[in-house]
Structure formats: C-alpha cells, structure tokens
Amino acid sequence: MIVVGWFMSIIITLTLTIILLAFLGTASHFISDENKIAIIRMIIGIGYCVFVTVILDVPLNFNIPVLSTLFHLTQIVVLFIGFIYCVYQQTDQIYCLNSLFIIRALVVAPIIEETLFRGVFIPYLLTNGCTSIFTFIYCSMLFGLAHINHLITEDVIDKAAIINTVIQVGFTTLFGMYSSYVFFSTKSVISCILCHAVANYLGFPDFTTMSDKKTAIIYLIGVTLFIGSFFIHGILF
C-alpha cells in the first residue's frame, strides 16, 4: 500500500471522489437515453473502482463473518420496517423491479461504492495515520458527497432540485456512517455490499406516509429497535 501521510491521503481520497463525480456527470450531457446513461455509468464506475484499487494498492478483504453479517442485515430490515408495512398495505399495487434496476441498484452500485468508500478508502486512510473516528466520519461524508451527482445531471437546477439533493446527501451520509460501522465491525467488504444492496432494495423512506398515526408508530418502533440493536451487537460480538 502506498504511504503518503495523513494529510495527503485526505487530499487524494477527496480528489478521487470529485473525479468520480465528474465522470458520472459527463455521461448525461452527451446521451439522452436514460437506460444508456445508466449502463455507461455502471461501466465507468466499475472501471474507476478497479483503477483506484490498483493505484492505491489496497488489499481487499472479501472474507465474510456470517453471524455478524446476518445481524447487520437484520438491523437494516428492522430500520425499514415502516416501509415494509406500507408495501404490505398497498395490496392493490405490485412492487416489482426491472432488470436494469436490479443490476444497477442491487448489484453494481453496492459493489462499486462499498469497495471504494469502505474497502479501499478506510484502510488507506488508517494506514496513512488518520484516526479511526476521523476516518469513520470523513469516509461517510465522502460517500454522501458522491451522491450530488444527481444534482449535477439535472437539466434545470432549481430550488426543488437543490432541496432534494441536500436531503439525499444527508440520508446517504447517515447510511455511509452505518456502512462504515459495519466495515469496522466485520472488516469485510462483502458484508457492507450486502447491507447496501438490501437498503437500496427497500429504498429511500417515504415520509409522506408518516401522516398516518399507525404507520408513524411502526416507523418509530423500527428506529427504536435499530438503535437498541447496537447495544445488543456490542454484547454478542
């Protein structure tokens, strides 16, 4: 692994994240077909992920602690229990996924993002002298920053687009913290990828359903159990 010192490691990881944003944003300005854009972004992401892993010379850990990983997957399901309840209530609708979404959101995106922001950046920063707490927060923020590509690709950047992006960046930063926690806990990229895939499948929480009292209570129960599960994990693992 290339050792450059803590300051340069921060600059390098930030620069690599910005370059990734530039690459992903470029595709939408030359191609109008959404499916083609998605495919090109997947190809760019995979290639860039391999490139960064090679140049930073970070050995990836693909071992998977089964019990700990299953516990973290259960945490995700518990957190999204309100969403699961809402889907169950919508008996007149069919919750289905198209093949491109499955490939992009459930396979390619989790692999690229977790390999880059957890499997490569975290060990790289730690090796170069960054503290665990700083690395935990910084990588989570980089992960959130990477999701402003949704704003970059907008044809018209208005107030609504900015607000939506801020909310999404905030949410993805929080999820980045959780995924970083999973990586520190399991030391496994695979565990992070699986948790990310499940979270992507369940999707961004629909807060409009919170107006219903019963749904709001179920969401609250899920969040409470999710927070409590960290204490259980500390005891068991």
C-alpha positions in Angstrom: 0.0 0.0 0.0 1.3 3.5 -0.9 2.1 5.5 2.3 1.9 9.3 1.8 0.9 10.7 5.2 -2.5 11.6 6.7 -2.9 15.0 5.0 -2.1 13.8 1.5 -4.3 10.7 2.0 -7.2 13.1 2.7 -6.5 15.2 -0.4 -6.1 12.1 -2.6 -9.4 10.5 -1.5 -11.2 13.8 -1.8 -9.8 14.3 -5.3 -10.7 10.8 -6.4 -14.3 11.3 -5.2 -14.6 14.6 -7.2 -13.1 12.9 -10.3 -15.7 10.1 -10.0 -18.5 12.8 -9.8 -17.1 14.4 -12.9 -17.1 11.1 -14.8 -20.6 10.2 -13.8 -22.0 13.7 -14.5 -20.4 13.8 -18.0 -22.5 10.9 -19.4 -25.8 12.6 -19.1 -24.7 15.7 -21.0 -23.9 13.7 -24.2 -26.6 10.9 -24.1 -30.4 11.4 -23.7 -31.5 7.8 -23.3 -31.8 7.0 -19.6 -31.0 3.3 -20.0 -27.9 4.0 -21.9 -26.8 6.6 -19.3 -27.3 4.0 -16.5 -25.3 1.4 -18.4 -22.4 3.8 -19.2 -22.3 5.0 -15.6 -22.0 1.3 -14.4 -19.1 0.7 -16.8 -17.4 4.0 -15.7 -18.0 3.1 -12.0 -16.6 -0.4 -12.3 -13.5 0.7 -14.3 -12.8 3.6 -11.9 -13.2 1.4 -8.9 -10.6 -1.1 -10.3 -8.3 1.8 -11.2 -8.4 3.3 -7.7 -7.9 0.0 -6.0 -4.8 -0.7 -8.2 -3.2 2.7 -7.9 -3.7 2.9 -4.1 -2.6 -0.7 -3.8 -5.1 -1.6 -1.1 -5.6 -5.3 -0.4 -9.3 -6.0 -0.2 -10.9 -8.3 2.4 -13.6 -10.4 0.9 -14.0 -12.7 3.9 -17.5 -12.7 5.4 -18.2 -13.3 9.1 -21.6 -14.9 8.7 -23.3 -14.3 12.0 -22.2 -10.7 12.3 -23.3 -10.0 8.7 -26.7 -11.6 9.3 -27.1 -9.4 12.4 -26.4 -6.3 10.4 -28.8 -7.3 7.6 -31.4 -7.8 10.3 -30.7 -4.3 11.5 -31.4 -2.9 8.0 -34.7 -4.8 7.8 -35.8 -3.6 11.3 -34.9 0.0 10.4 -37.1 -0.2 7.3 -40.0 -2.0 9.0 -42.2 1.0 8.3 -41.5 0.8 4.6 -42.2 -2.9 4.6 -45.5 -2.3 6.4 -46.5 0.3 3.8 -45.8 -2.0 0.9 -47.8 -4.8 2.6 -50.8 -2.3 3.0 -50.7 -1.4 -0.7 -52.3 -4.7 -1.8 -53.7 -3.1 -5.0 -50.1 -2.4 -6.2 -47.4 -4.8 -7.3 -44.0 -4.0 -6.1 -41.7 -5.1 -8.9 -38.3 -4.2 -10.2 -37.0 -4.1 -13.7 -33.8 -5.9 -14.7 -31.7 -2.8 -15.2 -32.7 -1.5 -11.7 -31.7 -4.9 -10.2 -28.3 -4.8 -11.9 -27.6 -1.2 -11.2 -29.0 -0.6 -7.7 -28.8 -4.0 -6.2 -25.5 -5.3 -7.7 -23.2 -2.8 -9.4 -23.8 0.3 -7.2 -23.3 -1.5 -3.9 -20.1 -3.3 -5.2 -18.6 -0.1 -6.5 -19.5 2.2 -3.7 -18.6 -0.2 -0.8 -15.4 -1.3 -2.4 -14.3 2.3 -3.0 -15.5 4.1 0.2 -15.2 1.3 2.7 -12.9 -1.4 1.3 -10.3 1.0 -0.2 -10.6 4.4 1.4 -10.9 3.3 5.1 -7.8 1.1 5.2 -5.9 3.6 3.1 -6.6 6.5 5.5 -5.9 4.4 8.6 -2.6 3.2 7.2 -1.6 6.8 6.5 -2.1 7.9 10.1 -5.7 9.1 10.2 -7.6 8.2 13.4 -10.5 5.7 13.4 -13.0 8.4 14.4 -11.9 10.8 11.7 -11.8 8.1 9.1 -15.3 7.0 10.1 -16.8 10.5 9.7 -14.7 11.5 6.7 -15.5 8.5 4.6 -19.2 8.8 5.4 -19.1 12.4 4.3 -17.3 11.5 1.1 -20.0 8.9 0.4 -22.7 11.5 0.9 -20.8 13.9 -1.3 -20.6 11.3 -4.1 -24.4 11.5 -4.4 -24.6 15.1 -5.5 -24.1 13.6 -9.0 -28.0 13.6 -9.0 -27.9 17.4 -8.9 -25.1 17.7 -11.5 -27.1 15.7 -14.0 -30.2 17.8 -13.7 -31.1 19.8 -16.8 -32.5 22.6 -14.6 -31.1 23.2 -11.2 -33.9 24.9 -9.3 -34.8 25.2 -5.6 -36.6 21.9 -5.5 -33.7 20.0 -7.1 -31.3 21.5 -4.5 -33.5 20.6 -1.6 -34.0 17.1 -2.9 -30.2 16.7 -3.3 -29.5 18.1 0.2 -32.0 15.6 1.7 -30.5 12.7 -0.3 -26.9 13.7 0.6 -27.9 13.9 4.3 -29.6 10.5 4.1 -26.7 8.8 2.3 -24.2 10.3 4.7 -26.1 8.8 7.6 -26.2 5.5 5.7 -22.4 5.9 5.0 -21.9 6.1 8.7 -23.8 2.9 9.2 -21.9 1.1 6.4 -18.6 2.3 7.9 -19.7 0.9 11.2 -20.4 -2.4 9.5 -16.9 -2.4 7.9 -15.2 -1.6 11.2 -17.3 -4.3 12.9 -16.8 -7.1 10.3 -13.6 -5.9 8.4 -15.5 -7.3 5.4 -16.3 -5.6 2.1 -18.9 -8.3 1.3 -20.8 -7.5 4.5 -21.1 -3.8 3.5 -22.1 -4.7 -0.1 -24.9 -7.0 1.2 -26.3 -4.4 3.6 -26.1 -1.7 0.9 -28.0 -3.9 -1.6 -30.8 -4.6 0.9 -31.0 -0.9 1.8 -31.2 0.0 -1.9 -33.9 -2.6 -2.5 -36.0 -1.1 0.4 -35.4 2.4 -0.9 -35.5 5.9 0.5 -38.1 6.2 3.3 -41.4 7.7 2.2 -42.0 10.3 4.8 -45.4 11.3 3.3 -46.8 8.1 5.0 -45.9 9.5 8.4 -49.2 11.4 8.5 -50.9 8.1 9.3 -50.6 7.5 13.0 -50.3 3.8 12.8 -47.6 3.9 10.2 -45.7 6.6 12.1 -45.7 4.4 15.2 -44.4 1.4 13.2 -41.6 3.6 11.8 -40.8 4.8 15.3 -40.7 1.2 16.6 -38.3 0.3 13.8 -36.0 3.2 14.5 -36.0 2.4 18.3 -35.2 -1.3 17.7 -32.5 -0.3 15.3 -30.8 2.0 17.8 -31.2 -0.7 20.5 -29.6 -3.3 18.3 -26.2 -1.6 18.5 -26.1 -2.3 22.2 -27.1 -6.0 21.5 -24.3 -6.2 18.9 -21.8 -4.9 21.4 -22.8 -7.7 23.8 -22.9 -10.5 21.3 -19.9 -9.6 19.2 
